[in-house]
Amino acid sequence: MTQALRTTGLRGLLFFLLIAFSITGCTSSAGTGRPGRPSATSPSPASVTSSSHVTQTRAAQATLSRLVSAVRHDDRTSWDHLIAANDPAFAPRSGMVFANLATLQLPTLTATMTMARGTLDPGRRDVLGKDAWLGQAAIAWTVDHEARPAVSTLWLTFVPAAGGQLLAGTADVPVGQPAGARPLWLLEPVRLVTDGPVTMIAAQTATSDLRADHWAARAAAAAAAVRRRVGSTTASHWSGGVVVEAPGSDSSFEQLLGVPAGSYDRIAAVAWPEAPDPKDAPVRVVINPAQASRLTDTALDIVLTHEVVHIATDSPSSPAPLWVVEGYADLVAFERRPAAAAVAEKSLLASVRKHGAPSTLPTDADFDPARATTLEDSYTLSWLACRYLVEHWSSQAMDTFYVALDTTDTRDLDAALHGVLETDRATFVRGWRDYLRRAAQRAK
């Protein structure tokens, strides 16, 4: 199993509209691809260390430091003095970024230039001047309820000016490279919504305001439910806080994640680690407004509860098998809204009646987006494996089993089955298959 595949499998709830019943009024479901998060620096440009580039980078760093200071002191005049006038369209965009950062009042905000350079599009060079250049910066920022900063690796455009460098663009990318993930405050006007343990960064549009308040309230309820259910055993490092991001459009949703257009268009929400290394990243719930706005409250509760479980258990850094990680999140979600369980399992149980129960538990490879036709079944089978464990042993045993697999030095499935459940893999799988067959017959 490659790290890339594992990261893909952990990056979010792909609620393929099993919850689709709540959206379309039918029980059909559609698989959806789960492309991995593109690296903001892939392919990496060559780092350059000539003296002129070092001088430029140092000057750009001084500009970024002064921009951050202007935000800290709510000093729009100083900010504007650091913005180039070469492209008239950039002035309102930079003003939006300043207003967003001032609104968010981020506890932490740093901007650090790297030595990486990119090739600026010739058309942009025509607009900005022959000396315009594209450099890479790491922007680290936190919001309330977060101990670890999000880190966005961004391409920034600069032009030389007397005594230094001016910021001339935040949307350029090197020729031939993908844009990578971008923070929501760089994409559109935002507002801050808080509800108990939830901090939401929401698009500031007339159509999204009421939805954002509603989503924040449902997320707060989901956080409280997860706190009661998972407790300190499974979520020992979770403060109880949740950060939610609610873009205003499909395009903003995709740019925030850094994924290809259309690749997540059937996803209602995703738990997303917002830093290059998931082990060091804060995990946030990112809402797809087009899909989430169509969900019933019950379906929205299931989606948000699943995602909050991922935050509480810090799923992206977990070494546990994906069937445990995803199955446990679904288990908690459907325990909260049990009436929806029959709808979610209907298609899978019909397949069991027709073709029999699968012979093995889902593997990590079964969560590969290339297997789109079976991806939904992998989620449902994982959830039902965890539900079988709870019903045959106990909820406490499920939590202990998860923790055993979540701990690096005891991640072995066979060891966890023996040490926690006093069984072996063959016996567990046999019992799970019998459980599936019985459930399939009851559902006829």
C-alpha positions, 0 to 999 in steps of 0.5 A: 500500500502506497502512502498516496493511496492511504492518504486518498482513502483518508481524505474525507467522507465520500457519502455517495448519496446512499444519502442520495435517498434523502436527496433524490427520493430513491435508493439508487446510489452513485460512486464517485472518484476520490482523487488524492490532493495534488501537491501545491508544488508538484512537479517541484520547480528547481530551487534557485540560489543565485545572489540576485534571487536570494536578494529578491526573495529576501525583499519579498519576505520583507514585503510579506512580513509587512503585509502580515503586520498590516493585517495585525494592526488593521492598517489598510493604508500600509497594506495598499502601499505594498500592492503593485498597481501594474494590474488594475484588477488586482487591487480589489482582489487584494482588498478582499484578502485584507478584509477577509483576514481582518474579519477572521482575526486569525490567532496565528498568521505567518508568511514565509518565502521559499527559494522555489521559483515558477515560470510566469505566463508570458501574457501575465508578464506583458501585463505586469512588466518584464521583471515580474516573477513568481515565487513560492510562499508557505502561509501558516494560519490558525483559527479558534479551536485549533492547536496546529496551523493550516499550511498553504503553499502558494505561488505569489507574484511580485514586481520590483519597486524602489527599495523592495518588492510589491505583491502583484498577484495571488492567482498565478501559477507556474506554466504547466502546473496545477494551482494546488489548494488555496485557502478560502479567504484567498478565493472569495469574501468570507465571514466568521460564524461561531456556534459553541465548539464550531468555528465556521469560515463561510462564503459571504454571499446572500444565498449562503448566509442562512445556510451557513448559520444552519450548517454551523448549528448542525455541526455544533450538535454533531460535535456534541454527539461525537464527544458523548459517544467517543469520549476520551478513549478514542479521541484523547487529543481532541479539544472538542472544537470543530472548524468548518469551511463553507465555500460559496460555489463548486469552483471555490470548493474544488480550489480549496481542496486543490482537486480537479474540476468535477472530481468531488461534485457528488460529495456533500462534505469532506474531512480535509487535512490542511497541511502538506503532512497529514500528521501535522495538519489540522483536520477541517470539515469542508462543505460542498454547498451544491450538495449539502444544500440539498440534504435533509437535516437527517442526512446532513447530521449523518454527513457532519457526524461522520466528518467530526469523528474523523476530526476527533480521531485525527483520522488522516494520521491514523495507521489503522486499516481504512475499513476500521477508520471509515466504518467507525465514523459511519457507525457513530453517525448512524447510531445518532440517526438510526432510522437512516440505516435501513436506507443506507444498507439496502443496496448492499444487503440486496447484493448479499442476497443475490451474490452472497457475502464477501469473503474478506474485509475491505482492503485499503485498496478497495477505497481506491477511487479507480474502483468507483463501482465498488467504493460505496460497498466498501464503506457500507461493508466497513460500517457493518463490520463495525456494527457487527463488532458492537452487537457481538461484543460491545461499544466499549470493545469497539472503541478499544479495538480502534485505539489498539489499531490506531496506536503505531506499535500495536496496529497489527489487525491479528494482534488487535483481534486477539488482544481485544476481542479474543478471537482471530481473523478467520473467526471474525470474518466468518461471524461478520459474513453470517451477520451480513446474511442474516441482515440481508434476509431480515431486509427482504 
